[in-house]
Each structure stands twice: as C-alpha cells, then as structure tokens.
C-alpha cells in the first residue's frame, strides 16, 4: 500500500512538472477556459477581479479618426489658401492709398464733430525721381529689399502674435509687406486679415518688379502733415516737387517714416536728426552715396507746418486735440494710427450742451460786451457718475490760440480748495457745528504775516457751515493748522487733483494759492458729487474700426475713495454757499445745487465750482499779461473783480442745461462728529450761539433745500460777493483792529 501510494504521488509530481515545462515553453499567461456560453474566459485571479483582454481594433479606429481629422484640416487649409490666393487682387497704388480718414462724432454717435488728417495725395511716376530718393527709403526701411523674396515669415509671425494678443498694431518688416499692410489697414488684427496681407505680399512679389514695388510704396506711404506719398510730402515739408528733392531732404523724409507725426522735425528735431544720421550712415555703408557725400550731409530745414484743416477751426479744434491726447496718452493708439486708421470715434460731448457752453462762456457770445479784451475764461461740465465730459469751453478759436483754457492753462483756484480741508476735518471726527474764531486779521503758527478774510471782514464765532457758506479764510486756516497743509493736499489728490500741481508745500494750500487746471477742479469735485466714488474724466466714449468693430471703450468705472456720508456732509455745507453765502445768484437754477466760490490772491483769478447730483460744472477766469504772468482782474461790469462773474456763468449754464431734467435730491447726511473734535481742541471747544435760518419762498429749491435749518454761531451776514444775505443773525464778536491791507501778499486771499 505504501509503495503504491508513493508511486502514484511520484507520477503526479512528474506530470505536473511536464505540464509546467510545456506551459513555460508556450506562454507565461494562464490558459483560457471555456465558459458555459463557449466563450473564452480568463481564469479566476485570487488577488482581484477578472481582467478583459485588450481590444486592438478600437485603438486602431481612434488612430484612423485622428489621422482623418488632421488630413481634413490640411485639405481645408489648403483649399482656403487657394481660394484666398485666387480671390486676392493686387491693387493699384491709387487704390491702396485710400486709407480712410478718422471721423469724430458727438455723443449721439451720428452728428459729426470733425476729422483727423485730411488726406493729401498725389500719385506720380517714379521715373523722374533721383535714385537716392528710393535708396534712402530702402536704407531706412528694408536694407535687403533688392535681395529678399518680399516676405519675412518671422516678421509676419511676430506682428501677427502681437496684434492678436492686443499689442500695438504692427505691420510687416519688408517694404512689400508694409505696402500690403496699408491695403488692409484696420483689418490686420484678425487671423483672416493677417493671412490676406501675407497672400497679397506674395502675389505682389510674383507679379511686380522691385522697382515697381518701391515706386508704389513711395506713392502710398504716410509721411505726416496729412501727406500720403513722396510727392505730397515733398510739398508739405519743403514746398517743392519730389523730383527736386536733395539727397539730405530725401534722407530726412525716409528717416521719419515709422512715426512721421511724432518725429516731424518741427515737433521733435532731436529725434528727426538722429533718424537722418542713421539713414545717411546706412546709405554710405550700402554704397548708395560716397563718404564725402555722407560727411557733407546736414539735416535740412523744413518749412513750418501749414495751418490745420478747417475741422480744427473754432471751438472744435480744442475738442479734437483733447481726443487725440487722451487716446495717445498711454500708447493705446499712435498719432499716425488716428490719422490713417479710418476709425469712428464717438466722444462724450453733448452737442446741445457744448453749444450752450460756448454761448454762455465765450466773451464774444455771452460776455455782453463787459469782458475786457485779454481776460481768459475756462469752463467744463461733466457727469460725475461716470466721468464723461459733456461740454468744454477752452477758447474761441483753436487756430488762433492753441492753449486749452480748460485742460492746459493754470489759475489760482482760491477758496474752491476749502471743501477738501472740510472733508479732511469730517474724517478727523469733528462736528460741523464746532465754532471757530472768524475774525480778521489773525496770526498763525509758522505764518509770518496776519491772515485776512476777503475784504478784511470779521465774522465772529461761526461754525463750519457758516464758514463754508461765507468762505471765511481765518477759520479755514484754523482747520489747516490742525490738519497740516499736506493732509489738505492729500485729500484733494485722493479726490483726483493732480499731485504735481497741489503738493501741500504751500503754506496757503487751503486758500488755493497753487495753480491748477479747470479740469483738475472738475475731477476732484466729481468725487464729492458722486458720494465719494472717484470717476475718471474722459472725452472719448468709444473707438470703432472701419468695419464697426470695437477697439476701445471708455473707463466708466469708479473707485471709492471717501465715505459716502462724509462727502454728503461736505455737500450739505456747500449748499449753504448757494442758499445764503457767496453764490446766492445760483438759487435761480431752481434745482438742488451745492458749490464753492473762489477768488485768488490779489484778485488775479475768480472761479466757481458747483454741482447737482448728476452734473458738475466749473468756470474760472484770469487775466494774463503779455508774458502769461497773472495780473489783477479788471472789473467785469456789475460783477466786479472776484468770483461773481463765474457764479453768473455757472447759473446761466446750469439753469438751461438742467431745465428739462427732474430735480434730484442730495443724499441725507448725518453728522457723527464731536463738537470741538475728538480731543476738544478744535475751534472754541463747543461754546456757540444758535439761530434758525428759514429760506424765503423764492429761495427754496425743492425737496433738498426746503424747510428750516439750525445753524450755530454768528457771522452769517455779508457774503463777500455783495449779494443780500438771508436769515436773522446775532451780533458778531468785536472785530480785531483793522490792519493795513497787505497788497500783494497771500494773506488777503479772497472768498
């Protein structure tokens, strides 16, 4: 039994060994078993679920699909290229030169305002041109022109990538590509446009000789001063025909081709000379001119640019120039883009309001013969909710005087700077019911001479509502003593004032002795009017390319820089200026209005800045001498020499501009400050007298100004503009002894 079992066991081990060897010879995978359905299945795996065998057929099918899609794409691409190649014509130079002029429109988008660069073209035969004319252009723009195939693939890729990713528009690097790019001006931001340009360059190379391509290029290239082509440019710069150009004259024109408006010798002689020397050097190295010719070549003198085209005449010239400056300021567009792009530019200027602004502000229109010759007026009206400039008075005629009275000329704003000190005071936790000593004159720390109120008038103890309405200098100097001039300036800067103009270094910052632009005051007051949200003033609403595609949209977002209640409280105080202070004429507008008057040091300027909730308007006037230095304003009829005439302009403009609009109330403000300030050191520390001011029936302007209000402190009478004051006042405290007028000192800064 035992031996029989041992023999059986040995046979089993031998069979298993043979099976194992046979299996090892054929495969290392387990053998398949037939399932009940007759299908082959994998043996069970004690360590996991069954795994299905791979299916090679599906992978092959996926690969076929990928190959098919790629081939279909290639076929479609080749077909598209063939189609575009067949349908792309090689235009004649007169057709390629038809770059459209850029047209500007008023805010309605349909009424034309003017144009950029009236096109001046003259196609000529190049046979009569001296060889150095073309050679100078080749040296400047494409030194391998006579050797290359006309297409720079690297240049196409670079320009294409830059254009489609939103960079500044770039053309091709070869003369042939530049020529082709001009034909598709405004359309090379797209894939299709860039492809058409490349195809056109290829066809031009295949169908035209190098000399013909160069001649066509010279007949179509823009060279500034509205001149398209070498003939028009020769006349615009040298008052001669192109065939009579000297070698240095040709080199100068060739050098400025990349940016002719910017590098015009009359605009930037240093850069123009650098470009000229570069071209001369290349012409010598290429063998076009001798070393002796190069040494003797000097930058030629150009004639003065001719007067701007008629679209710049009158007030429109200022508007066009403002548009140009805004769009080129950050490099979004170049001057040449605007001259040659064929764009449609929609401005923010309301045609009716612009005409009204001109009628009211122009001494030749609304001055009634009372504004003396030489007196300058600047005006601007904006929508504070989005920063759009609705109207501007910059001067009567741009062709006569290019200096813009609203954006470039400077004047002393006087007391229109005071609201920024008031806002900083509110931020410091001081109640506007705090009373201060409003007598005149008074002395202050680090101020060498006494400071006076306008006309040296004393107001006794008055709170900040009264001090704002009556523009009390001595009280506002008190505020600056607490805040510091830097803080006043920083608050104005936060509102949008130009920090280069208002720095806080002036000890009379709060009294407005720094020169500013009308636009600066309009910007900063817009932030107050818009409840602490700072808009960005702008004159351009949108720019579209020749096919109507948007290229630019105005920045209409706002930035919160002040607490809304703080600005509402300042606005509440500024309403007193109109209701019973220095600008009571503005009550005639019949709407909710707040503002501040300003008379500069020694009466060299007068201004008024005011607003309703949806419109900010600023007017200023000054009288420069022959050298541009400020001098005392002459009498403006019954309006005298201060801020009264600007108040009159403001009233006349706003009354008509807001006539058909519903009255909008200012936001309700809550004074959360402490009388005397958080530490009790401000003003008189809280001691004050009170009285009630009730507007007369004809003074009420509706829901925001009706009713009565309690004003603490004395000194309500006698606005410095000479208008009647309203309400009952308590006697002022005894005035300080009168001091002699300081004449030319800033201590007599006005209301």
Secondary structure, DSSP 8 states (H G I E B T S, - for coil): -HHHHHHHHHHHHHHHHHHHHHHHHH-SS---EE-TTS-EE---BTTB-------HHHHHHHHHHHHHHHHHHHHHHHHHHHHHHHH-----HHHHT----EEEE-TTSSSEEEEE---EE----STTS-HHHHHHHHHHH-TTTTTS-S--HHHHHHHHHHHHTT------SSHHHHHHHHHTTT-TTSHHHHHHHHHHHHHHHHHS-HHHHHHHHHHH-B-STTEESHHHHHHHHHSS-GGG--HHHHHHHHHTGGGHHHH-TTT-HHHHHHHHHHHHHHHHHTTSS-HHHHHH-------------GGGSTTHHHHHHHHHHHHHTTSSS-HHHHHHS--EEEES--HHHHHHHHHHH-TTTTSTT-S-TT-EEEEEEEETTTTEEEEEE--S-TTT--S-TTTT--EE-GGGGHHHHHHHHHHTTB-TT-EEE--SSB--TT-SS-B--GGG----EEEHHHHHHTT-HHHHHHHHHHH-HHHHHHHHHHHT--TTT--S-STTGGGT-SEE-HHHHHHHHHHHHTTTEE---BSEEEEE-TTS-EEEE-----EE-S-HHHHHHHHHHHHHHHHTSTTGGGGGG-S--EEEEEE-GGGSEEEEEEEETTEEEEEEEEEE-TTS-EE-----GGGTTSSHHHHHHHHHHHHHHTTTS-----------SBTT-TTS-STTTT---EEEEE--TTT--STTT-SEEEEEBS--S--TT-----S---------------TTSGGG---
